[in-house]
């Protein structure tokens, strides 16, 4: 039996989500957030305005790590993207604590890793592994809650 991971593409603008075709990124009114979940392993997050960030962050794995190809995406800078995402959040929450939100969001962001550096710990109990570390859609749901956004029904 072959199990396929979760795939989904969503855009958040004007206070609500709409489901898109895989990889579809239409022009969106700012502030907006676009998420594309690939095979339960990568969530690409595109946010506008980008502020001090690049406007692109990843949850789970980065494309460079997942595809074992340095050309699959630009190198990641999680500190820069956490600052950009916190500034984005600040647009929706003008009285919010942006530095505290930046620290909170940093924990969700993926950075480039050496795919050959991962070693499975056979002594580790798989029941002790957090679902958010296995299924990126779980981490994505938690990330959206941290941003104070509603969660698309398919991720609920």
N, C-alpha and C positions, 0 to 999 in steps of 0.2 A: 504494500500500500504506500503510495506516495502522497505526502501531505504538503500542500502549498501554504506559504505564509500569508499574512494579511496584506492587502493592497488597498489604498484609498487616497483620494486627492480631494482637498477641501479648501475653500476660500472663505475668509472672514472679513466682511466689510459691512458697514451700516448696522453693526450690532448683531449680525446673524451669520450663520454658516450656509454655504451652498456646496453641494456635491458636484465635483467636476469629473471629466474623463481623466484617466491616468495620464499624468504629466502635463495636463492642460493648465496654462497660466495666462488667463485673460488679463487685460488691463483692469486694475482695481482702484477704487477711490481710497485715498489715504485718510486715516491710517488703516492699513489692511495687513492681513496675515494669511499666508498660503502654506498649507502643509501637504506633503506628498509622502505617504508611507509605502515603502518598498519591501515586500517579502518578510515582514515582521522584524527586519534588521536595521533599516535606515529610515529616519524621518528627516526629510529636507524641510527646513523652515525658511520661508522667504518673507521678510517683513519690510513694510514701507510706512513712513520714511525710515531710512536706515540710521539716521543720526550719526553717531561715532562708529557704528559697526559697518560691516560690508553689506548688510541686508540679507545674508545667507548664513544659517547655522544648521547644525545637524544634531539629532538625538540618536542614541544607539551607536551605530558605527558611522564613520564618514565614508563616502564613496571610495576615497583613496585606500582606506583600510579594507573595506568589504570586497572590492574588486582586485585588491593587491596590485593597483596601478596608480602611480603618482600623478598621471594625467587625467584620472577620473574626476577630480575636483581640485579647486585651488586649495593650498594648505590652510588649515584651520588655525584660528587664533581665538580660543574660547574666552579669554579675558575681554577682548575687543567686542565679540558678539554678545557676551553677557551685558556689557555696558550699552551696546546698541539696543538690545531687547528691553533692558530696564528703562532706557529713555523712551522707547516705544510705549511701554507700559505706563510711563509717566504722563504721556499725552492723554491716556484714558483715565488716569488717576492723578490729577494735578496736585492733590494734597498728600499724595503717597510718598513714602520713603524710598526714593530711587536707589540710593546706595545699598540699602538692605535688600531690595528686590534684586539688584545685580548679584549680590552674594548668593541669594536663594536660587536664581536661575542658573548660575554657574554650575551647580551640581547636576543639572540635567544635560548639559552640552557635551557632545562627543568631540574628542580630539583625535588627530591622526595617531595611529599606533602601528607598531611593527607587527604585521599579521603572523609572522613566524615566531614572535616572542610570547604568544599565548601558550600556556601549558595547562592542561586539564589536571586538576587535583583529584585523583581517583578516590581519595579518602574523604572528600567533601560530600556531605549528604545533599542530594539534589533537592530535597524538600526544604532545605535551608536557604536556597538561592531565591532571591526576590524576583517575582514575576516581571518587574520592570527592567531587570537586567537580562531577561530572556526574550521578552516580547516587547518590541519597541512601541506597539500600540498602547500598552499599559503605561509606559514611560511618557508617551505623548499625551495621554489623558491626564496624567498627573501634572505635566508641564502646563497644559491649558488651564487646569484648576489653579496652579500657581500664578498664572497670568490674570486670573479672575475672569476667564472667559467661559461661556457655556461650552459644552462638549458636544461635537456632532453625534447624532443618535447612533451611528454605526460603531462609535467608540465607547458609548455609554456603558 
